[in-house]
Amino acid sequence: MEAKILWIQGSRADSPDFITVLRNKGFEIETVPSAKAAQERAAALNPDVVIVNAASLATSGKRICHTLSLHLNGKPLILINQPELMTSNDIEAKVVLILPFTARKLINRIRALIPVNSKRSFKVGEITLDKERNLVRCEGREQSLTPRLVRLLHILMQHPGEVIERERLFSTIWETDYTGDTRTLDVHISWLRKAIESDPRSPKYLKTIRGIGYRLDI
């Protein structure tokens, strides 16, 4: 299961159906029709995230978010709304999403708020590697990785601030004693930078140490 979500949903027909997509992705979702119903269910459900689909309620959601923030013991709130219904920026929600947006964007915002599962995830600084789902999260961005990229990043994360020789990385990841041509490693480093760096051409985290190897700065 990805996470438990308490979802406040109205009956407005033109509201996008994100719930089906999220359930197919492994999220457990319970829907309620109002803030009052959410308060009543929250204690028993103990959700990871509460989502207010104000677009489906034809309201700005400001009052609902304020009420829930007083009763949900710090549970993160996500507000979904139409631009014409937003009358104020003073909303008590961790994330405000204005339609239209993709289900992928919503999933990324949810995952950024849920607690890290220490049994399957490895966190160093701003980088969280989910080894079970082959995902990396960095500075709010989330990216899928190949199993080989997961292994490469995991090794680098185990040695933050330490220069790891190219030959050592190559022989470990590709399980070979031949290290005469490591250009494949360079390609994988490039892919990894695209996954974790906001500007892969000027990397903040994954540095090249010329003539030696690579270092992960945290």
C-alpha positions as CSV (number, residue, x, y, z in Angstrom):
1,M,0.0,0.0,0.0
2,E,1.3,3.5,-0.9
3,A,-0.5,5.5,1.7
4,K,-3.9,6.0,3.4
5,I,-5.8,9.0,2.1
6,L,-8.9,10.6,3.5
7,W,-10.5,12.3,0.5
8,I,-13.3,15.0,0.8
9,Q,-15.3,14.7,-2.4
10,G,-18.5,16.5,-3.6
11,S,-20.9,15.6,-6.4
12,R,-19.9,18.2,-9.0
13,A,-19.8,16.2,-12.2
14,D,-17.0,18.0,-14.0
15,S,-14.4,17.3,-11.3
16,P,-11.7,15.0,-12.7
17,D,-11.7,11.4,-11.4
18,F,-8.3,11.1,-9.7
19,I,-9.5,8.6,-7.2
20,T,-9.6,5.7,-9.6
21,V,-6.1,6.4,-10.8
22,L,-4.7,6.6,-7.3
23,R,-6.4,3.3,-6.2
24,N,-4.9,1.6,-9.2
25,K,-1.5,2.9,-8.1
26,G,-1.9,1.2,-4.7
27,F,-3.3,4.1,-2.5
28,E,-6.0,3.3,0.0
29,I,-8.6,6.0,-0.3
30,E,-11.7,6.6,1.8
31,T,-14.1,9.3,0.6
32,V,-16.3,11.5,2.7
33,P,-18.7,14.3,1.7
34,S,-17.8,17.0,4.1
35,A,-15.3,18.4,6.6
36,K,-17.5,17.2,9.5
37,A,-17.5,13.6,8.2
38,A,-13.7,13.9,7.7
39,Q,-13.3,14.8,11.4
40,E,-15.4,11.9,12.4
41,R,-13.4,9.3,10.3
42,A,-9.9,10.7,10.8
43,A,-9.3,9.2,14.3
44,A,-10.2,5.7,13.1
45,L,-8.6,5.8,9.7
46,N,-5.4,7.7,10.8
47,P,-4.7,8.8,7.2
48,D,-1.3,9.8,6.0
49,V,-2.7,12.7,3.9
50,V,-6.1,14.5,3.7
51,I,-7.2,15.8,0.3
52,V,-9.9,18.4,-0.1
53,N,-11.3,18.4,-3.6
54,A,-12.9,21.8,-3.4
55,A,-13.5,21.8,-7.1
56,S,-16.1,19.0,-6.6
57,L,-17.7,21.1,-3.8
58,A,-17.9,24.4,-5.8
59,T,-16.2,26.2,-3.0
60,S,-12.8,27.8,-2.4
61,G,-12.0,25.3,0.4
62,K,-10.6,28.0,2.7
63,R,-13.1,27.4,5.5
64,I,-12.9,23.6,5.1
65,C,-9.0,23.6,5.3
66,H,-9.2,25.9,8.4
67,T,-11.6,23.6,10.2
68,L,-9.6,20.5,9.4
69,S,-6.3,22.0,10.4
70,L,-7.7,22.5,13.9
71,H,-8.8,18.9,14.2
72,L,-6.4,16.6,12.3
73,N,-3.4,16.8,14.6
74,G,-1.0,18.1,11.9
75,K,-2.0,15.7,9.1
76,P,-0.9,17.3,5.8
77,L,-3.7,18.8,3.7
78,I,-3.8,19.0,-0.1
79,L,-6.4,21.3,-1.6
80,I,-7.6,20.8,-5.2
81,N,-9.5,23.7,-6.8
82,Q,-10.6,25.5,-10.0
83,P,-8.8,28.8,-10.6
84,E,-12.1,30.8,-10.6
85,L,-13.0,29.5,-7.1
86,M,-9.7,30.6,-5.5
87,T,-10.5,33.9,-3.7
88,S,-7.5,34.0,-1.4
89,N,-3.9,32.7,-1.1
90,D,-4.3,32.4,2.6
91,I,-5.1,28.7,2.6
92,E,-4.2,26.4,5.5
93,A,-3.0,23.5,3.3
94,K,0.5,22.1,2.7
95,V,-0.2,21.9,-1.1
96,V,-2.6,23.8,-3.3
97,L,-3.2,22.3,-6.8
98,I,-5.1,24.3,-9.4
99,L,-6.8,22.5,-12.1
100,P,-6.0,21.3,-14.7
101,F,-3.1,19.1,-13.7
102,T,-2.1,15.5,-14.2
103,A,-2.6,12.5,-11.9
104,R,1.2,12.1,-11.9
105,K,1.6,15.6,-10.5
106,L,-0.9,14.8,-7.7
107,I,0.9,11.5,-6.9
108,N,4.3,13.3,-6.7
109,R,2.8,15.8,-4.2
110,I,1.3,13.1,-2.1
111,R,4.5,11.0,-2.0
112,A,6.4,14.1,-0.9
113,L,4.2,14.4,2.2
114,I,4.0,10.8,3.3
115,P,6.4,9.4,5.9
116,V,9.4,7.5,4.5
117,N,9.2,3.7,5.1
118,S,12.6,3.0,6.6
119,K,12.4,-0.7,5.7
120,R,12.4,0.0,2.0
121,S,13.9,3.5,1.7
122,F,17.3,4.9,2.2
123,K,17.6,8.6,2.9
124,V,20.8,10.8,2.8
125,G,20.3,14.6,2.9
126,E,17.7,15.6,0.4
127,I,17.8,12.3,-1.5
128,T,15.5,9.4,-0.7
129,L,15.9,6.2,-2.5
130,D,13.0,3.7,-2.5
131,K,14.7,0.4,-3.3
132,E,11.4,-1.5,-3.4
133,R,9.7,0.7,-6.0
134,N,12.8,1.8,-7.9
135,L,12.1,5.5,-7.2
136,V,14.3,8.4,-6.1
137,R,13.0,11.6,-4.5
138,C,15.0,14.8,-4.3
139,E,13.9,18.3,-3.5
140,G,10.2,17.4,-4.2
141,R,11.0,15.8,-7.5
142,E,10.4,12.1,-8.0
143,Q,11.8,9.9,-10.8
144,S,11.7,6.2,-11.7
145,L,15.0,4.4,-11.9
146,T,16.2,1.2,-13.5
147,P,17.5,-1.5,-11.1
148,R,21.0,-0.8,-12.2
149,L,20.6,3.0,-11.5
150,V,19.2,2.1,-8.1
151,R,22.3,0.0,-7.3
152,L,24.6,2.8,-8.5
153,L,22.8,5.5,-6.5
154,H,22.7,3.3,-3.4
155,I,26.5,2.8,-3.4
156,L,27.0,6.5,-3.8
157,M,24.6,7.2,-1.0
158,Q,26.4,4.8,1.3
159,H,29.6,6.9,0.9
160,P,28.5,10.6,0.9
161,G,31.3,13.0,0.4
162,E,33.7,10.2,-0.6
163,V,35.3,9.9,-4.0
164,I,34.5,6.4,-5.4
165,E,36.8,5.3,-8.2
166,R,35.3,4.7,-11.6
167,E,36.8,1.2,-11.8
168,R,35.3,0.3,-8.4
169,L,31.9,1.5,-9.4
170,F,31.9,-0.2,-12.7
171,S,33.1,-3.6,-11.4
172,T,30.6,-3.6,-8.6
173,I,27.5,-2.5,-10.6
174,W,28.3,-4.6,-13.7
175,E,29.8,-7.5,-11.7
176,T,32.9,-7.8,-13.8
177,D,36.6,-7.7,-13.4
178,Y,37.1,-6.0,-16.8
179,T,37.3,-2.2,-16.3
180,G,39.1,-1.3,-19.5
181,D,36.1,0.6,-20.9
182,T,33.8,2.4,-18.4
183,R,32.0,4.7,-20.8
184,T,28.7,2.8,-20.0
185,L,29.2,4.1,-16.4
186,D,29.4,7.7,-17.7
187,V,26.1,7.2,-19.4
188,H,24.4,5.9,-16.3
189,I,25.9,8.8,-14.2
190,S,24.3,11.2,-16.8
191,W,20.9,9.5,-16.4
192,L,21.2,9.6,-12.6
193,R,22.0,13.3,-12.7
194,K,18.8,13.9,-14.8
195,A,16.9,12.1,-12.0
196,I,18.2,14.0,-9.0
197,E,19.6,17.3,-10.2
198,S,17.5,20.4,-11.0
199,D,20.3,21.4,-13.4
200,P,22.1,18.2,-14.6
201,R,24.7,20.3,-16.5
202,S,25.7,22.0,-13.3
203,P,25.3,19.3,-10.7
204,K,24.8,20.1,-7.1
205,Y,25.0,16.6,-5.7
206,L,26.7,14.2,-8.1
207,K,30.1,15.5,-8.9
208,T,32.8,14.3,-11.3
209,I,36.3,14.1,-9.9
210,R,38.3,14.2,-13.0
211,G,40.7,11.3,-13.5
212,I,39.4,9.5,-10.4
213,G,35.7,8.9,-10.2
214,Y,32.5,10.3,-8.7
215,R,31.4,11.8,-5.4
216,L,27.9,12.4,-4.0
217,D,27.8,15.7,-2.1
218,I,25.1,16.0,0.5
